[in-house]
Amino acid sequence: MPDGSASAPARPSAFPWDDALALGLGALGWSPAAFWAATPREFAAALGRRRGPDPLSRDAFERLLAAYPDPGPSGRAASGRCPDTPPKG
C-alpha cells in the first residue's frame, strides 16, 4: 500500500523556443518559413550537432574484419582491403 511519500514525476522543462528562434533566424540566417519547415534533425545538423556515436575508426574496422572475415569469390576469406589500398607496413 502506498505510504504517500512518493513524489510526483518531475515536470519536463519547456522547450527553449526563444533560443531556437534566435539560432535559426539569427545565427543561421534562415527565413521564418525555412525555420518552421525544418525538422528537428535538420535544425540540429545545421547547428553542427551530430546524433549517435562517433563513426567506426579504421583500426576498429580492421579488427572486425580480422575477427569476422567475409569469404571472397574463391570461398577463402577476403583481405578486406580495397585493391588500391597498400597493406600496412
N, C-alpha and C positions, 0 to 999 in steps of 0.2 A: 504494500500500500504506500503511495507516495506520501512523503512527510512534509511537502510544501516548501522544502528548502531549495529545490531545483530552480535555477534561474531560467528566464525565458531566453530563447536563442538570440544571439546578437543580431541587431538590425543591420542589414547591409548599408554601407555608405552610399550616398547619392553619386551618380555619375558626374564627373567634373566637366560639365558642359562648357563653362567659361574657358577652361584651359584648352579643351578640344577645339573650340571655335577660334581661340587665339592662335593655336598652332596651325589649324587648317587654313583659315583666312589670312592670318598674318604671316607666320613663318614660311608656310608652303606657298602662299600667294594664290590659293585656289579661289575660284568664284563660289558664291553660296550654292549654286546649282551643283558644281563639282563636289563640294564638301558633302552635301546631303545625298548625292548619288553614290558616294564611295562606301564600300563595305568596311567593316572594322578591320579586316585583314589588309585591304588596300591602304587604309589610313596608317596602320602600323608599318607597312612596308615603306610607305612614303616617308615616314619618320625614321626609317633605318632600323626598325626593330624586327628581329628575327624571332621566329617561333620554333621551339624544339631544340634538340641538342645540336652541338657542332657537327659538321659533316665528318664522315669517317676519314681518318688520316691514311696516307699511302701505306705506312708501316702496318697499321691495323688491318688494312685491306689485304696486304700480302700475308699476314699471319692467318687470316681467314682462308685465303687461297691454299696455303700450306696445310691447314687443318682439314679443309673440306674441298679437295681438288675436284674439278669437273672433268669428266672424261672428254678427251678430244675426239676428232673424227676417227682415229685409229682404235679408239677404245681405251687408250692409255690416258693418264692424267695430263691435261694441258698445262703449259707453263704459267698461264695466267698473265702473260706479258704480251703486249702489242708487238707485232713484228718489227716496228721501227724503234722500240724502246730497248736500249742496250741493257744487258744484265748488270746488276750491281757488282762492283769490283771489290 
